[in-house]
Amino acid sequence: MTLSPETVNGIESRLQAVDSELLRLYPGDRPGQPVHTAYVCGANASADLPAQWGAAAVELAHSQHDLLIGLAGADVVDRVFTTLRERPIQDLRFDFEDGYGSRGDEIEDRDALHAGAVLKALPSEVSSRGIRMKGLTTPEWARAVRTLEKVLEGAGGVPGGFVFTVPKIRHVEQAALAVDLCEAIESAHELAAGSLRFELQIESPQAIIAADGTAPVARLIQRSAGRCTGLHYGTYDYSAACGIAPSFQSLEHPVADHAKAVMQAAAAATGVWVCDGSTQVLPLGADAEVRAALSRHFRLVTRSLERGYYQGWDMGAGHLVTRWLATFAFFRAGLGIAAPRIGRYLDRQGGAVMDEPATAQALATVVLRGLECGAFDPAEVTAISPEATVEVLRQLRERTVPAL
């Protein structure tokens, strides 16, 4: 006995509908994620800020050269120095929320206009830039909208790579309101439709588990109508809301791990990036305090990378040193493992590990992330696995058959 053509066609039609829906909801990961987001008070906006932070970071790295070599090795340290001199900041937000406070409408209008002009004037090495506005809550929404409009006015439109961060997300409807706000501003200011994008800052337990037991963060992405580019974890607000004592609030507390794991699962294959939070400990003070802070931040960044969080907040120039150090060390170590396995996969050889297409995709993605952030060069990849060119790696990432 065989199935009738009608039954077969009916099943196939339903499967096609499922596939179409899954493709719409989960279009796949989006390349180009920056390694960090630097947060600066909106009152201190300056086009020279990346160079200033870079110079301060180079000075700190020189003063702690022996520590850095001990953490990651001389070759990584040399690459960090080059990066700090040439492109210290990848992603920058001028903060008009907690880091700015309430200064009155006249002052915030002035600072927002200036910040907009600065965002437009930032060097191209800052691949993405924007602001964190005040939240879409009843007491703050009017000021939040006014600041966003003033920033765009100061920039003369939407600067390249612009994105704004919406803090204090607690309800799915806030994502829908952010979409409506984007559409209204685009219409009122004659901006291109779809030109405004936003990030959602997850800093409340209600965004992870709602009163009905659902996970709002997954619905937040879908209610964002394709405008949400990232989910940012808010370390201290979230920890405080869970009742964690201040001395134990950190990126590695179990409540942080739980929240970020839910965010990670919700964002998987949607093209929305997950960004880890910050540490409030800066490498300042006596030499022992500086060394302890650098070692701590290096460990925290490495821990985040190991858990698949490839972006995090940096709150000062000192964080740049260990951000790049840990990032380069992580991906260079990963290259030594991934490239030989990719080579064996491409050659269809055996060995102790038999990788499948999904694993080859993950290996290629890690190598491509390392290339994109500057941890190593294409020649270093092909020196280990000659067939693993950038194009072949991209094909593996897309799970297409490599053209060798």
HELIX and SHEET records of a PDB file:
HELIX    1   1 PRO A    5  LEU A   25  1                                  21    
HELIX    2   2 GLY A   42  ASN A   44  5                                   3    
HELIX    3   3 LEU A   49  SER A   63  1                                  15    
HELIX    4   4 HIS A   65  ALA A   72  1                                   8    
HELIX    5   5 ALA A   74  GLU A   86  1                                  13    
HELIX    6   6 ASP A  105  ALA A  121  1                                  17    
HELIX    7   7 TRP A  141  ALA A  155  1                                  15    
HELIX    8   8 VAL A  172  ALA A  188  1                                  17    
HELIX    9   9 PRO A  205  ALA A  207  5                                   3    
HELIX   10  10 PRO A  216  GLN A  222  1                                   7    
HELIX   11  11 THR A  235  ALA A  241  1                                   7    
HELIX   12  12 PRO A  246  PHE A  248  5                                   3    
HELIX   13  13 PRO A  254  ALA A  267  1                                  14    
HELIX   14  14 ASP A  287  GLU A  306  1                                  20    
HELIX   15  15 ALA A  317  ASP A  347  1                                  31    
HELIX   16  16 PRO A  357  CYS A  373  1                                  17    
HELIX   17  17 PRO A  378  ILE A  384  1                                   7    
HELIX   18  18 VAL A  390  ARG A  397  1                                   8    
SHEET    1   A 8 TRP A 273  CYS A 275  0                                        
SHEET    2   A 8 CYS A 228  TYR A 233  1                                        
SHEET    3   A 8 PHE A 198  ILE A 202  1                                        
SHEET    4   A 8 PHE A 162  VAL A 166  1                                        
SHEET    5   A 8 SER A 128  ARG A 132  1                                        
SHEET    6   A 8 ASP A  91  ASP A  95  1                                        
SHEET    7   A 8 HIS A  36  CYS A  41  1                                        
SHEET    8   A 8 GLY A 312  ASP A 314  1                                        
END                                                                             
